[in-house]
Amino acid sequence: KQQERAKQRAVADYKRAQAAQQRCPFCLDNPNKPRHLHVAYGNLAYLMLPMAGRLVPGHCIIAPVNHCASSRAADEDVWEEMRNFKKCLVKMFAAKNQECCFIETVVKLGGGGLGAVGAALSKHTIIECIPLPDDVAERAPMYFKKAIDEAESEWSTHDSKKCISTAPPKGLRGAVPPNFPYFHVEFNMKGGFVHVIDDDDKWRVDFGRDVLIGLLDLPENTTQAKKRPLPPAVLKREMDQFLDMWDPHDWTK
């Protein structure tokens, strides 16, 4: 009876995981995925424009093809493909005197002990790339560091380092153990800061976005509930412009 119950639980978990992935907007198995926003495909990762909440022209997303809870937890070959997209974006925006700010927020890891099923039920991780003008990019590291230090100071339960450097050679994987929720910001692939999230029920999922809104001096109505998609005509124009910029740097060719 115990074996039968365990088998039934495993089947139910598998079905839940499959259903979650088919609903996930970033899984390529989802029949309703926003294909019109996809820019380029590697074998294991791809590049797209955001479905809603675009902060500035050129704002884009790198995502693993298969459901994955964090880039920290991704297989080495997935990690390398995501890095390839980052390298090309850095070159692409450098031609416009801009630098890349990459942000990743990892929360709700599906209950760590659930293994593959837990990973499948967690959010599909994405790395957002937001181009910053050179003068803004100079201020960005200190701006983010200050915001992270202040974010949990009121309720953090321990005095662990709030900001951990991810500068090479350590990088993200050398700075954070696997299976921890975290917020990571990286500047032009030269390193940045990772913050291990103490309580992901209290952490604002839009933290990185809100910091960028302040840094770029954008109107406040771009925050939180105002993450609307662009009008189709504007989206088409921005997609065409992005494709023209991306084409000379497209490593997936």
DOBA-446565 format. One record per residue (C-alpha): residue number from 1; residue in three letters; x, y, z. Coordinates in Angstrom, 1 decimal, always signed. Layout:
<atom><n>NUM</n><res>ALA</res><u>X</u><v>Y</v><w>Z</w></atom>
...
END
This chain:
<atom><n>1</n><res>LYS</res><u>+0.0</u><v>+0.0</v><w>+0.0</w></atom>
<atom><n>2</n><res>GLN</res><u>+2.8</u><v>+2.4</v><w>+0.8</w></atom>
<atom><n>3</n><res>GLN</res><u>+4.5</u><v>+1.7</v><w>-2.5</w></atom>
<atom><n>4</n><res>GLU</res><u>+1.2</u><v>+2.2</v><w>-4.3</w></atom>
<atom><n>5</n><res>ARG</res><u>+0.6</u><v>+5.5</v><w>-2.5</w></atom>
<atom><n>6</n><res>ALA</res><u>+4.2</u><v>+6.7</v><w>-3.3</w></atom>
<atom><n>7</n><res>LYS</res><u>+3.6</u><v>+5.8</v><w>-6.9</w></atom>
<atom><n>8</n><res>GLN</res><u>+0.3</u><v>+7.7</v><w>-7.0</w></atom>
<atom><n>9</n><res>ARG</res><u>+2.0</u><v>+10.8</v><w>-5.4</w></atom>
<atom><n>10</n><res>ALA</res><u>+4.9</u><v>+10.6</v><w>-8.0</w></atom>
<atom><n>11</n><res>VAL</res><u>+2.4</u><v>+10.5</v><w>-10.9</w></atom>
<atom><n>12</n><res>ALA</res><u>+0.3</u><v>+13.3</v><w>-9.4</w></atom>
<atom><n>13</n><res>ASP</res><u>+3.5</u><v>+15.4</v><w>-8.9</w></atom>
<atom><n>14</n><res>TYR</res><u>+4.6</u><v>+14.7</v><w>-12.4</w></atom>
<atom><n>15</n><res>LYS</res><u>+1.3</u><v>+15.8</v><w>-13.9</w></atom>
<atom><n>16</n><res>ARG</res><u>+1.3</u><v>+19.0</v><w>-11.8</w></atom>
<atom><n>17</n><res>ALA</res><u>+4.8</u><v>+19.8</v><w>-13.0</w></atom>
<atom><n>18</n><res>GLN</res><u>+3.8</u><v>+19.1</v><w>-16.6</w></atom>
<atom><n>19</n><res>ALA</res><u>+0.7</u><v>+21.3</v><w>-16.3</w></atom>
<atom><n>20</n><res>ALA</res><u>+2.7</u><v>+24.1</v><w>-14.7</w></atom>
<atom><n>21</n><res>GLN</res><u>+5.3</u><v>+24.0</v><w>-17.6</w></atom>
<atom><n>22</n><res>GLN</res><u>+2.6</u><v>+24.1</v><w>-20.2</w></atom>
<atom><n>23</n><res>ARG</res><u>+1.1</u><v>+27.2</v><w>-18.7</w></atom>
<atom><n>24</n><res>CYS</res><u>+4.6</u><v>+28.9</v><w>-18.2</w></atom>
<atom><n>25</n><res>PRO</res><u>+5.0</u><v>+31.8</v><w>-20.6</w></atom>
<atom><n>26</n><res>PHE</res><u>+8.7</u><v>+31.2</v><w>-20.9</w></atom>
<atom><n>27</n><res>CYS</res><u>+8.6</u><v>+27.4</v><w>-21.6</w></atom>
<atom><n>28</n><res>LEU</res><u>+8.7</u><v>+26.6</v><w>-25.3</w></atom>
<atom><n>29</n><res>ASP</res><u>+6.3</u><v>+23.7</v><w>-24.7</w></atom>
<atom><n>30</n><res>ASN</res><u>+3.5</u><v>+26.2</v><w>-24.0</w></atom>
<atom><n>31</n><res>PRO</res><u>+1.3</u><v>+26.4</v><w>-27.1</w></atom>
<atom><n>32</n><res>ASN</res><u>+0.4</u><v>+30.0</v><w>-26.2</w></atom>
<atom><n>33</n><res>LYS</res><u>+4.0</u><v>+31.3</v><w>-25.8</w></atom>
<atom><n>34</n><res>PRO</res><u>+4.4</u><v>+34.8</v><w>-27.2</w></atom>
<atom><n>35</n><res>ARG</res><u>+6.4</u><v>+33.8</v><w>-30.3</w></atom>
<atom><n>36</n><res>HIS</res><u>+6.1</u><v>+37.2</v><w>-31.9</w></atom>
<atom><n>37</n><res>LEU</res><u>+8.4</u><v>+38.6</v><w>-29.1</w></atom>
<atom><n>38</n><res>HIS</res><u>+11.1</u><v>+36.0</v><w>-29.6</w></atom>
<atom><n>39</n><res>VAL</res><u>+14.3</u><v>+37.4</v><w>-31.2</w></atom>
<atom><n>40</n><res>ALA</res><u>+16.8</u><v>+34.5</v><w>-31.4</w></atom>
<atom><n>41</n><res>TYR</res><u>+17.1</u><v>+30.8</v><w>-30.3</w></atom>
<atom><n>42</n><res>GLY</res><u>+20.1</u><v>+28.9</v><w>-29.2</w></atom>
<atom><n>43</n><res>ASN</res><u>+19.9</u><v>+25.2</v><w>-28.5</w></atom>
<atom><n>44</n><res>LEU</res><u>+19.4</u><v>+25.7</v><w>-24.8</w></atom>
<atom><n>45</n><res>ALA</res><u>+18.5</u><v>+29.4</v><w>-24.3</w></atom>
<atom><n>46</n><res>TYR</res><u>+16.8</u><v>+32.2</v><w>-26.2</w></atom>
<atom><n>47</n><res>LEU</res><u>+16.4</u><v>+35.9</v><w>-26.4</w></atom>
<atom><n>48</n><res>MET</res><u>+13.1</u><v>+37.8</v><w>-26.4</w></atom>
<atom><n>49</n><res>LEU</res><u>+11.5</u><v>+41.2</v><w>-25.7</w></atom>
<atom><n>50</n><res>PRO</res><u>+9.4</u><v>+41.5</v><w>-22.5</w></atom>
<atom><n>51</n><res>MET</res><u>+5.7</u><v>+40.7</v><w>-22.7</w></atom>
<atom><n>52</n><res>ALA</res><u>+4.9</u><v>+43.8</v><w>-20.6</w></atom>
<atom><n>53</n><res>GLY</res><u>+6.7</u><v>+46.3</v><w>-18.4</w></atom>
<atom><n>54</n><res>ARG</res><u>+9.4</u><v>+47.4</v><w>-20.9</w></atom>
<atom><n>55</n><res>LEU</res><u>+11.4</u><v>+50.1</v><w>-19.1</w></atom>
<atom><n>56</n><res>VAL</res><u>+13.4</u><v>+51.5</v><w>-22.0</w></atom>
<atom><n>57</n><res>PRO</res><u>+13.9</u><v>+50.7</v><w>-25.7</w></atom>
<atom><n>58</n><res>GLY</res><u>+16.2</u><v>+47.7</v><w>-26.0</w></atom>
<atom><n>59</n><res>HIS</res><u>+15.0</u><v>+46.1</v><w>-22.7</w></atom>
<atom><n>60</n><res>CYS</res><u>+15.1</u><v>+42.4</v><w>-23.4</w></atom>
<atom><n>61</n><res>ILE</res><u>+15.1</u><v>+38.9</v><w>-21.7</w></atom>
<atom><n>62</n><res>ILE</res><u>+17.4</u><v>+35.9</v><w>-21.8</w></atom>
<atom><n>63</n><res>ALA</res><u>+15.7</u><v>+32.7</v><w>-20.7</w></atom>
<atom><n>64</n><res>PRO</res><u>+16.6</u><v>+29.0</v><w>-20.7</w></atom>
<atom><n>65</n><res>VAL</res><u>+14.6</u><v>+26.9</v><w>-23.1</w></atom>
<atom><n>66</n><res>ASN</res><u>+13.8</u><v>+24.2</v><w>-20.5</w></atom>
<atom><n>67</n><res>HIS</res><u>+12.1</u><v>+25.1</v><w>-17.2</w></atom>
<atom><n>68</n><res>CYS</res><u>+14.8</u><v>+26.1</v><w>-14.8</w></atom>
<atom><n>69</n><res>ALA</res><u>+14.5</u><v>+27.8</v><w>-11.4</w></atom>
<atom><n>70</n><res>SER</res><u>+17.6</u><v>+29.9</v><w>-11.6</w></atom>
<atom><n>71</n><res>SER</res><u>+20.7</u><v>+30.5</v><w>-13.7</w></atom>
<atom><n>72</n><res>ARG</res><u>+22.7</u><v>+29.4</v><w>-10.7</w></atom>
<atom><n>73</n><res>ALA</res><u>+21.0</u><v>+26.0</v><w>-10.9</w></atom>
<atom><n>74</n><res>ALA</res><u>+21.3</u><v>+25.7</v><w>-14.7</w></atom>
<atom><n>75</n><res>ASP</res><u>+23.5</u><v>+23.1</v><w>-16.3</w></atom>
<atom><n>76</n><res>GLU</res><u>+26.9</u><v>+24.2</v><w>-17.4</w></atom>
<atom><n>77</n><res>ASP</res><u>+26.0</u><v>+24.2</v><w>-21.2</w></atom>
<atom><n>78</n><res>VAL</res><u>+22.8</u><v>+26.2</v><w>-20.5</w></atom>
<atom><n>79</n><res>TRP</res><u>+24.9</u><v>+28.7</v><w>-18.4</w></atom>
<atom><n>80</n><res>GLU</res><u>+27.3</u><v>+29.1</v><w>-21.3</w></atom>
<atom><n>81</n><res>GLU</res><u>+24.6</u><v>+29.8</v><w>-23.9</w></atom>
<atom><n>82</n><res>MET</res><u>+23.1</u><v>+32.4</v><w>-21.6</w></atom>
<atom><n>83</n><res>ARG</res><u>+26.5</u><v>+34.0</v><w>-21.3</w></atom>
<atom><n>84</n><res>ASN</res><u>+26.8</u><v>+34.0</v><w>-25.1</w></atom>
<atom><n>85</n><res>PHE</res><u>+23.7</u><v>+36.1</v><w>-25.3</w></atom>
<atom><n>86</n><res>LYS</res><u>+25.0</u><v>+38.4</v><w>-22.7</w></atom>
<atom><n>87</n><res>LYS</res><u>+28.3</u><v>+38.9</v><w>-24.5</w></atom>
<atom><n>88</n><res>CYS</res><u>+26.5</u><v>+39.7</v><w>-27.8</w></atom>
<atom><n>89</n><res>LEU</res><u>+24.2</u><v>+42.2</v><w>-26.0</w></atom>
<atom><n>90</n><res>VAL</res><u>+27.2</u><v>+43.9</v><w>-24.4</w></atom>
<atom><n>91</n><res>LYS</res><u>+28.8</u><v>+44.4</v><w>-27.8</w></atom>
<atom><n>92</n><res>MET</res><u>+25.5</u><v>+45.5</v><w>-29.4</w></atom>
<atom><n>93</n><res>PHE</res><u>+24.8</u><v>+48.2</v><w>-26.8</w></atom>
<atom><n>94</n><res>ALA</res><u>+28.4</u><v>+49.3</v><w>-26.6</w></atom>
<atom><n>95</n><res>ALA</res><u>+28.0</u><v>+50.5</v><w>-30.3</w></atom>
<atom><n>96</n><res>LYS</res><u>+25.3</u><v>+52.9</v><w>-29.0</w></atom>
<atom><n>97</n><res>ASN</res><u>+27.4</u><v>+54.1</v><w>-26.0</w></atom>
<atom><n>98</n><res>GLN</res><u>+25.3</u><v>+52.1</v><w>-23.6</w></atom>
<atom><n>99</n><res>GLU</res><u>+26.1</u><v>+49.4</v><w>-21.0</w></atom>
<atom><n>100</n><res>CYS</res><u>+24.1</u><v>+46.4</v><w>-20.0</w></atom>
<atom><n>101</n><res>CYS</res><u>+22.5</u><v>+46.0</v><w>-16.6</w></atom>
<atom><n>102</n><res>PHE</res><u>+21.5</u><v>+42.3</v><w>-16.1</w></atom>
<atom><n>103</n><res>ILE</res><u>+19.1</u><v>+41.5</v><w>-13.3</w></atom>
<atom><n>104</n><res>GLU</res><u>+17.7</u><v>+38.2</v><w>-12.1</w></atom>
<atom><n>105</n><res>THR</res><u>+15.3</u><v>+37.6</v><w>-9.2</w></atom>
<atom><n>106</n><res>VAL</res><u>+14.9</u><v>+34.0</v><w>-7.9</w></atom>
<atom><n>107</n><res>VAL</res><u>+12.2</u><v>+33.3</v><w>-5.3</w></atom>
<atom><n>108</n><res>LYS</res><u>+9.7</u><v>+30.6</v><w>-4.6</w></atom>
<atom><n>109</n><res>LEU</res><u>+11.9</u><v>+27.7</v><w>-5.4</w></atom>
<atom><n>110</n><res>GLY</res><u>+9.1</u><v>+25.1</v><w>-5.1</w></atom>
<atom><n>111</n><res>GLY</res><u>+10.2</u><v>+23.7</v><w>-1.7</w></atom>
<atom><n>112</n><res>GLY</res><u>+13.8</u><v>+22.7</v><w>-2.2</w></atom>
<atom><n>113</n><res>GLY</res><u>+13.2</u><v>+19.1</v><w>-1.1</w></atom>
<atom><n>114</n><res>LEU</res><u>+10.9</u><v>+18.3</v><w>-4.0</w></atom>
<atom><n>115</n><res>GLY</res><u>+13.8</u><v>+17.8</v><w>-6.4</w></atom>
<atom><n>116</n><res>ALA</res><u>+13.0</u><v>+17.9</v><w>-10.1</w></atom>
<atom><n>117</n><res>VAL</res><u>+9.3</u><v>+18.4</v><w>-9.4</w></atom>
<atom><n>118</n><res>GLY</res><u>+10.0</u><v>+21.3</v><w>-7.1</w></atom>
<atom><n>119</n><res>ALA</res><u>+12.1</u><v>+22.9</v><w>-9.8</w></atom>
<atom><n>120</n><res>ALA</res><u>+9.3</u><v>+22.5</v><w>-12.3</w></atom>
<atom><n>121</n><res>LEU</res><u>+6.8</u><v>+24.1</v><w>-10.0</w></atom>
<atom><n>122</n><res>SER</res><u>+9.0</u><v>+27.0</v><w>-9.3</w></atom>
<atom><n>123</n><res>LYS</res><u>+9.1</u><v>+30.1</v><w>-11.5</w></atom>
<atom><n>124</n><res>HIS</res><u>+10.9</u><v>+29.9</v><w>-14.8</w></atom>
<atom><n>125</n><res>THR</res><u>+14.0</u><v>+32.1</v><w>-14.3</w></atom>
<atom><n>126</n><res>ILE</res><u>+14.7</u><v>+35.0</v><w>-16.7</w></atom>
<atom><n>127</n><res>ILE</res><u>+17.6</u><v>+37.4</v><w>-16.9</w></atom>
<atom><n>128</n><res>GLU</res><u>+16.5</u><v>+40.9</v><w>-17.9</w></atom>
<atom><n>129</n><res>CYS</res><u>+18.9</u><v>+43.1</v><w>-19.8</w></atom>
<atom><n>130</n><res>ILE</res><u>+18.3</u><v>+46.9</v><w>-19.5</w></atom>
<atom><n>131</n><res>PRO</res><u>+20.6</u><v>+49.2</v><w>-21.5</w></atom>
<atom><n>132</n><res>LEU</res><u>+21.9</u><v>+52.2</v><w>-19.5</w></atom>
<atom><n>133</n><res>PRO</res><u>+23.6</u><v>+55.3</v><w>-20.9</w></atom>
<atom><n>134</n><res>ASP</res><u>+27.3</u><v>+55.4</v><w>-20.0</w></atom>
<atom><n>135</n><res>ASP</res><u>+26.8</u><v>+58.2</v><w>-17.4</w></atom>
<atom><n>136</n><res>VAL</res><u>+24.0</u><v>+56.4</v><w>-15.7</w></atom>
<atom><n>137</n><res>ALA</res><u>+25.9</u><v>+53.1</v><w>-15.8</w></atom>
<atom><n>138</n><res>GLU</res><u>+28.8</u><v>+54.7</v><w>-13.8</w></atom>
<atom><n>139</n><res>ARG</res><u>+26.4</u><v>+55.4</v><w>-10.9</w></atom>
<atom><n>140</n><res>ALA</res><u>+24.5</u><v>+52.1</v><w>-11.1</w></atom>
<atom><n>141</n><res>PRO</res><u>+26.7</u><v>+49.9</v><w>-8.9</w></atom>
<atom><n>142</n><res>MET</res><u>+26.7</u><v>+52.2</v><w>-5.9</w></atom>
<atom><n>143</n><res>TYR</res><u>+23.0</u><v>+52.9</v><w>-6.4</w></atom>
<atom><n>144</n><res>PHE</res><u>+22.1</u><v>+49.2</v><w>-6.4</w></atom>
<atom><n>145</n><res>LYS</res><u>+24.4</u><v>+48.5</v><w>-3.4</w></atom>
<atom><n>146</n><res>LYS</res><u>+22.8</u><v>+51.2</v><w>-1.3</w></atom>
<atom><n>147</n><res>ALA</res><u>+19.3</u><v>+50.0</v><w>-2.3</w></atom>
<atom><n>148</n><res>ILE</res><u>+20.1</u><v>+46.4</v><w>-1.4</w></atom>
<atom><n>149</n><res>ASP</res><u>+21.7</u><v>+47.4</v><w>+2.0</w></atom>
<atom><n>150</n><res>GLU</res><u>+18.5</u><v>+49.3</v><w>+2.8</w></atom>
<atom><n>151</n><res>ALA</res><u>+16.0</u><v>+46.7</v><w>+1.5</w></atom>
<atom><n>152</n><res>GLU</res><u>+16.2</u><v>+44.2</v><w>+4.4</w></atom>
<atom><n>153</n><res>SER</res><u>+17.7</u><v>+46.3</v><w>+7.1</w></atom>
<atom><n>154</n><res>GLU</res><u>+14.4</u><v>+46.7</v><w>+8.9</w></atom>
<atom><n>155</n><res>TRP</res><u>+13.5</u><v>+43.1</v><w>+9.3</w></atom>
<atom><n>156</n><res>SER</res><u>+16.5</u><v>+40.8</v><w>+8.4</w></atom>
<atom><n>157</n><res>THR</res><u>+16.9</u><v>+38.1</v><w>+11.0</w></atom>
<atom><n>158</n><res>HIS</res><u>+20.7</u><v>+37.9</v><w>+10.8</w></atom>
<atom><n>159</n><res>ASP</res><u>+23.7</u><v>+40.1</v><w>+10.0</w></atom>
<atom><n>160</n><res>SER</res><u>+24.9</u><v>+38.1</v><w>+7.0</w></atom>
<atom><n>161</n><res>LYS</res><u>+26.5</u><v>+40.1</v><w>+4.2</w></atom>
<atom><n>162</n><res>LYS</res><u>+23.7</u><v>+41.8</v><w>+2.4</w></atom>
<atom><n>163</n><res>CYS</res><u>+25.8</u><v>+42.5</v><w>-0.8</w></atom>
<atom><n>164</n><res>ILE</res><u>+28.2</u><v>+39.8</v><w>-2.0</w></atom>
<atom><n>165</n><res>SER</res><u>+30.4</u><v>+40.8</v><w>-5.0</w></atom>
<atom><n>166</n><res>THR</res><u>+30.2</u><v>+38.6</v><w>-8.1</w></atom>
<atom><n>167</n><res>ALA</res><u>+33.2</u><v>+40.0</v><w>-9.8</w></atom>
<atom><n>168</n><res>PRO</res><u>+35.4</u><v>+37.5</v><w>-11.7</w></atom>
<atom><n>169</n><res>PRO</res><u>+36.8</u><v>+35.0</v><w>-11.1</w></atom>
<atom><n>170</n><res>LYS</res><u>+34.2</u><v>+34.1</v><w>-8.4</w></atom>
<atom><n>171</n><res>GLY</res><u>+31.1</u><v>+35.1</v><w>-10.3</w></atom>
<atom><n>172</n><res>LEU</res><u>+27.6</u><v>+34.2</v><w>-9.3</w></atom>
<atom><n>173</n><res>ARG</res><u>+28.3</u><v>+30.5</v><w>-8.9</w></atom>
<atom><n>174</n><res>GLY</res><u>+31.2</u><v>+31.1</v><w>-6.6</w></atom>
<atom><n>175</n><res>ALA</res><u>+29.2</u><v>+33.6</v><w>-4.4</w></atom>
<atom><n>176</n><res>VAL</res><u>+25.9</u><v>+31.8</v><w>-3.7</w></atom>
<atom><n>177</n><res>PRO</res><u>+25.2</u><v>+28.1</v><w>-2.8</w></atom>
<atom><n>178</n><res>PRO</res><u>+22.7</u><v>+26.3</v><w>-4.9</w></atom>
<atom><n>179</n><res>ASN</res><u>+19.0</u><v>+26.2</v><w>-4.0</w></atom>
<atom><n>180</n><res>PHE</res><u>+18.9</u><v>+29.6</v><w>-2.3</w></atom>
<atom><n>181</n><res>PRO</res><u>+16.6</u><v>+32.5</v><w>-3.4</w></atom>
<atom><n>182</n><res>TYR</res><u>+18.6</u><v>+35.5</v><w>-4.5</w></atom>
<atom><n>183</n><res>PHE</res><u>+18.6</u><v>+38.8</v><w>-6.3</w></atom>
<atom><n>184</n><res>HIS</res><u>+21.6</u><v>+39.3</v><w>-8.7</w></atom>
<atom><n>185</n><res>VAL</res><u>+22.6</u><v>+42.5</v><w>-10.6</w></atom>
<atom><n>186</n><res>GLU</res><u>+25.5</u><v>+42.4</v><w>-13.1</w></atom>
<atom><n>187</n><res>PHE</res><u>+27.0</u><v>+45.3</v><w>-15.0</w></atom>
<atom><n>188</n><res>ASN</res><u>+28.3</u><v>+44.6</v><w>-18.5</w></atom>
<atom><n>189</n><res>MET</res><u>+29.6</u><v>+41.1</v><w>-17.4</w></atom>
<atom><n>190</n><res>LYS</res><u>+32.2</u><v>+42.7</v><w>-15.2</w></atom>
<atom><n>191</n><res>GLY</res><u>+30.6</u><v>+41.4</v><w>-12.1</w></atom>
<atom><n>192</n><res>GLY</res><u>+28.0</u><v>+43.0</v><w>-9.8</w></atom>
<atom><n>193</n><res>PHE</res><u>+26.2</u><v>+42.1</v><w>-6.5</w></atom>
<atom><n>194</n><res>VAL</res><u>+24.2</u><v>+39.1</v><w>-5.3</w></atom>
<atom><n>195</n><res>HIS</res><u>+21.9</u><v>+39.3</v><w>-2.3</w></atom>
<atom><n>196</n><res>VAL</res><u>+20.7</u><v>+36.0</v><w>-0.7</w></atom>
<atom><n>197</n><res>ILE</res><u>+17.0</u><v>+36.7</v><w>+0.1</w></atom>
<atom><n>198</n><res>ASP</res><u>+16.3</u><v>+36.0</v><w>+3.7</w></atom>
<atom><n>199</n><res>ASP</res><u>+12.5</u><v>+35.8</v><w>+3.4</w></atom>
<atom><n>200</n><res>ASP</res><u>+11.1</u><v>+35.7</v><w>-0.1</w></atom>
<atom><n>201</n><res>ASP</res><u>+7.6</u><v>+36.3</v><w>+1.2</w></atom>
<atom><n>202</n><res>LYS</res><u>+8.8</u><v>+39.8</v><w>+2.1</w></atom>
<atom><n>203</n><res>TRP</res><u>+11.1</u><v>+40.5</v><w>-0.8</w></atom>
<atom><n>204</n><res>ARG</res><u>+9.6</u><v>+42.7</v><w>-3.5</w></atom>
<atom><n>205</n><res>VAL</res><u>+9.8</u><v>+40.8</v><w>-6.8</w></atom>
<atom><n>206</n><res>ASP</res><u>+10.0</u><v>+44.2</v><w>-8.6</w></atom>
<atom><n>207</n><res>PHE</res><u>+12.9</u><v>+45.4</v><w>-6.5</w></atom>
<atom><n>208</n><res>GLY</res><u>+15.4</u><v>+45.5</v><w>-9.3</w></atom>
<atom><n>209</n><res>ARG</res><u>+12.9</u><v>+47.1</v><w>-11.6</w></atom>
<atom><n>210</n><res>ASP</res><u>+12.1</u><v>+49.8</v><w>-9.0</w></atom>
<atom><n>211</n><res>VAL</res><u>+15.7</u><v>+50.6</v><w>-8.5</w></atom>
<atom><n>212</n><res>LEU</res><u>+16.2</u><v>+51.1</v><w>-12.2</w></atom>
<atom><n>213</n><res>ILE</res><u>+13.1</u><v>+53.3</v><w>-12.4</w></atom>
<atom><n>214</n><res>GLY</res><u>+14.8</u><v>+55.6</v><w>-9.8</w></atom>
<atom><n>215</n><res>LEU</res><u>+18.2</u><v>+55.4</v><w>-11.5</w></atom>
<atom><n>216</n><res>LEU</res><u>+16.8</u><v>+56.2</v><w>-14.9</w></atom>
<atom><n>217</n><res>ASP</res><u>+14.5</u><v>+58.8</v><w>-13.5</w></atom>
<atom><n>218</n><res>LEU</res><u>+11.5</u><v>+57.2</v><w>-15.2</w></atom>
<atom><n>219</n><res>PRO</res><u>+7.9</u><v>+58.2</v><w>-14.3</w></atom>
<atom><n>220</n><res>GLU</res><u>+6.5</u><v>+56.3</v><w>-11.3</w></atom>
<atom><n>221</n><res>ASN</res><u>+3.5</u><v>+55.0</v><w>-13.3</w></atom>
<atom><n>222</n><res>THR</res><u>+5.9</u><v>+52.4</v><w>-14.8</w></atom>
<atom><n>223</n><res>THR</res><u>+6.0</u><v>+50.6</v><w>-11.4</w></atom>
<atom><n>224</n><res>GLN</res><u>+4.0</u><v>+47.6</v><w>-10.1</w></atom>
<atom><n>225</n><res>ALA</res><u>+0.6</u><v>+47.2</v><w>-11.6</w></atom>
<atom><n>226</n><res>LYS</res><u>+1.4</u><v>+49.5</v><w>-14.6</w></atom>
<atom><n>227</n><res>LYS</res><u>+3.4</u><v>+46.8</v><w>-16.4</w></atom>
<atom><n>228</n><res>ARG</res><u>+1.3</u><v>+47.1</v><w>-19.5</w></atom>
<atom><n>229</n><res>PRO</res><u>+2.4</u><v>+45.7</v><w>-22.9</w></atom>
<atom><n>230</n><res>LEU</res><u>+3.4</u><v>+48.1</v><w>-25.6</w></atom>
<atom><n>231</n><res>PRO</res><u>+0.7</u><v>+49.0</v><w>-28.2</w></atom>
<atom><n>232</n><res>PRO</res><u>+1.1</u><v>+46.7</v><w>-31.2</w></atom>
<atom><n>233</n><res>ALA</res><u>+2.4</u><v>+49.4</v><w>-33.6</w></atom>
<atom><n>234</n><res>VAL</res><u>+5.0</u><v>+50.6</v><w>-31.1</w></atom>
<atom><n>235</n><res>LEU</res><u>+6.1</u><v>+47.0</v><w>-30.3</w></atom>
<atom><n>236</n><res>LYS</res><u>+6.5</u><v>+46.2</v><w>-34.0</w></atom>
<atom><n>237</n><res>ARG</res><u>+8.6</u><v>+49.3</v><w>-34.5</w></atom>
<atom><n>238</n><res>GLU</res><u>+10.8</u><v>+48.4</v><w>-31.5</w></atom>
<atom><n>239</n><res>MET</res><u>+11.1</u><v>+44.8</v><w>-32.5</w></atom>
<atom><n>240</n><res>ASP</res><u>+12.3</u><v>+45.8</v><w>-36.0</w></atom>
<atom><n>241</n><res>GLN</res><u>+14.8</u><v>+48.2</v><w>-34.5</w></atom>
<atom><n>242</n><res>PHE</res><u>+16.1</u><v>+45.6</v><w>-32.1</w></atom>
<atom><n>243</n><res>LEU</res><u>+16.4</u><v>+43.0</v><w>-34.9</w></atom>
<atom><n>244</n><res>ASP</res><u>+18.5</u><v>+45.4</v><w>-37.0</w></atom>
<atom><n>245</n><res>MET</res><u>+20.8</u><v>+46.1</v><w>-34.0</w></atom>
<atom><n>246</n><res>TRP</res><u>+21.0</u><v>+42.4</v><w>-33.1</w></atom>
<atom><n>247</n><res>ASP</res><u>+21.7</u><v>+41.0</v><w>-36.5</w></atom>
<atom><n>248</n><res>PRO</res><u>+25.4</u><v>+41.8</v><w>-36.7</w></atom>
<atom><n>249</n><res>HIS</res><u>+26.0</u><v>+40.3</v><w>-33.3</w></atom>
<atom><n>250</n><res>ASP</res><u>+23.8</u><v>+37.2</v><w>-33.5</w></atom>
<atom><n>251</n><res>TRP</res><u>+25.9</u><v>+34.3</v><w>-32.4</w></atom>
<atom><n>252</n><res>THR</res><u>+23.0</u><v>+31.8</v><w>-33.0</w></atom>
<atom><n>253</n><res>LYS</res><u>+23.6</u><v>+32.1</v><w>-36.8</w></atom>
END
